[in-house]
């Protein structure tokens, strides 16, 4: 497994994954691992010392003790259920929402697959005990920090 420079626990609320590409999402025992091409790291993240959200390089999110409570691979009007074991590649995340309930984290994730892929979308609801966020560097400001999005 790759070693990352920055590692934090339970900091997924300090990320935006909208339009980020997940190279691979797979089960590893009771963990669910998201290998990301990049992350958008908010200025509130403990490893972002700047006053703007920044795009990282490659990163990883690990959901520990993960249970997929609802999952579906969607194509046209058909849905194929996703159980606790998953291995999908190259999904662009459109929605990544975190809430908490009874001491657990709940993630609702919706992503689109780019062709060629047998499915169009994946929709997941995941409950887990904790998470780990990992990345190596912070690069340019995130796309939503551009002046056209921040000035009114």
C-alpha positions as CSV (number, residue, x, y, z in Angstrom):
1,X,0.0,0.0,0.0
2,X,1.2,3.5,-0.9
3,X,2.4,5.7,2.0
4,X,0.8,9.2,2.1
5,X,2.3,12.3,3.6
6,X,-0.9,13.6,5.1
7,X,-3.2,11.3,7.0
8,X,-6.2,12.4,9.0
9,X,-9.1,10.6,10.8
10,X,-12.7,11.4,10.3
11,X,-12.1,14.5,8.2
12,X,-14.3,13.7,5.2
13,X,-16.6,16.6,6.1
14,X,-13.6,18.8,5.1
15,X,-13.6,17.6,1.5
16,X,-15.6,18.3,-1.6
17,X,-15.7,15.3,-3.9
18,X,-18.0,16.8,-6.5
19,X,-16.5,16.1,-10.0
20,X,-13.6,14.2,-8.4
21,X,-12.8,10.9,-10.1
22,X,-12.6,7.7,-8.1
23,X,-10.1,5.5,-9.9
24,X,-11.2,2.4,-8.0
25,X,-13.7,1.7,-5.2
26,X,-13.3,-1.7,-3.6
27,X,-13.9,-3.8,-0.5
28,X,-10.9,-4.9,1.6
29,X,-12.3,-7.0,4.5
30,X,-14.6,-4.7,6.4
31,X,-13.1,-1.5,4.9
32,X,-14.3,0.2,1.8
33,X,-11.4,2.0,-0.1
34,X,-11.8,4.9,-2.5
35,X,-8.6,5.5,-4.6
36,X,-9.1,9.0,-5.9
37,X,-7.4,10.8,-8.8
38,X,-7.6,14.0,-6.6
39,X,-9.5,15.5,-3.7
40,X,-10.8,19.0,-3.1
41,X,-9.6,19.8,0.4
42,X,-11.4,22.7,2.2
43,X,-9.4,25.3,4.1
44,X,-11.0,23.9,7.3
45,X,-9.1,20.6,6.8
46,X,-6.4,20.2,9.5
47,X,-3.8,19.6,6.7
48,X,-4.7,22.6,4.6
49,X,-2.8,25.7,6.0
50,X,-4.2,28.0,3.4
51,X,-7.3,30.2,3.3
52,X,-8.7,28.5,0.2
53,X,-9.8,25.0,-0.7
54,X,-7.0,23.2,-2.6
55,X,-6.9,20.3,-5.1
56,X,-4.7,17.5,-3.9
57,X,-2.9,15.0,-6.1
58,X,-3.9,11.3,-5.8
59,X,-5.5,10.4,-2.5
60,X,-7.3,7.7,-0.7
61,X,-10.4,7.6,1.5
62,X,-10.9,4.5,3.7
63,X,-14.2,3.8,5.4
64,X,-13.6,1.5,8.3
65,X,-16.2,-1.1,9.3
66,X,-18.2,-0.1,6.2
67,X,-21.6,-1.6,5.5
68,X,-23.4,-0.8,2.2
69,X,-27.0,-0.4,3.4
70,X,-28.3,0.5,-0.1
71,X,-26.4,0.1,-3.3
72,X,-27.3,0.0,-7.0
73,X,-25.6,0.0,-10.3
74,X,-28.0,1.8,-12.7
75,X,-28.3,1.6,-16.4
76,X,-31.3,3.0,-18.3
77,X,-34.3,1.8,-16.2
78,X,-32.6,-1.2,-14.7
79,X,-30.8,-1.5,-11.3
80,X,-28.4,-4.2,-10.1
81,X,-28.1,-4.4,-6.4
82,X,-24.7,-3.8,-4.8
83,X,-23.9,-5.8,-1.7
84,X,-21.1,-5.4,0.9
85,X,-18.5,-6.5,-1.7
86,X,-17.7,-4.0,-4.4
87,X,-15.0,-3.3,-7.0
88,X,-15.7,-0.6,-9.5
89,X,-13.5,1.7,-11.5
90,X,-13.5,5.2,-13.0
91,X,-16.5,6.8,-11.4
92,X,-16.9,10.6,-11.4
93,X,-18.6,11.5,-8.1
94,X,-21.4,14.0,-8.4
95,X,-22.7,13.8,-4.9
96,X,-21.0,12.8,-1.6
97,X,-23.0,13.6,1.5
98,X,-22.0,12.8,5.1
99,X,-24.3,12.7,8.1
100,X,-24.0,10.9,11.5
101,X,-26.4,8.7,13.4
102,X,-26.0,6.6,16.5
103,X,-22.2,7.1,16.6
104,X,-21.8,6.1,12.9
105,X,-21.0,8.0,9.8
106,X,-23.5,7.7,6.9
107,X,-22.4,8.5,3.4
108,X,-24.7,8.9,0.4
109,X,-22.8,8.8,-2.8
110,X,-23.9,9.2,-6.4
111,X,-21.5,8.8,-9.3
112,X,-21.5,8.5,-13.1
113,X,-19.5,6.1,-15.1
114,X,-17.8,7.2,-18.3
115,X,-18.2,4.9,-21.4
116,X,-17.2,2.2,-22.0
117,X,-18.9,0.8,-18.9
118,X,-21.8,-1.5,-18.7
119,X,-23.6,0.8,-16.2
120,X,-24.3,4.5,-16.2
121,X,-24.4,5.3,-12.5
122,X,-23.8,4.0,-9.1
123,X,-25.7,5.0,-6.0
124,X,-24.5,4.0,-2.5
125,X,-25.6,4.5,1.1
126,X,-22.8,3.4,3.4
127,X,-22.6,3.3,7.2
128,X,-19.2,3.1,8.9
129,X,-17.5,3.5,12.2
130,X,-14.7,5.9,11.1
131,X,-12.7,7.1,8.1
132,X,-9.2,7.9,7.1
133,X,-8.3,10.5,4.5
134,X,-4.9,10.4,2.8
135,X,-3.1,12.6,0.3
136,X,0.5,13.8,-0.5
137,X,0.2,17.5,-1.6
138,X,-2.0,20.5,-2.0
139,X,-1.8,22.1,-5.4
140,X,-3.8,24.9,-7.0
141,X,-7.0,26.4,-5.5
142,X,-10.1,24.3,-6.1
143,X,-12.2,25.1,-9.1
144,X,-15.0,26.6,-6.9
145,X,-12.5,29.1,-5.4
146,X,-12.3,30.8,-8.8
147,X,-13.3,34.5,-8.8
148,X,-16.4,33.8,-11.0
149,X,-17.7,31.5,-8.2
150,X,-16.7,33.6,-5.2
151,X,-17.6,37.2,-6.3
152,X,-21.1,38.5,-6.4
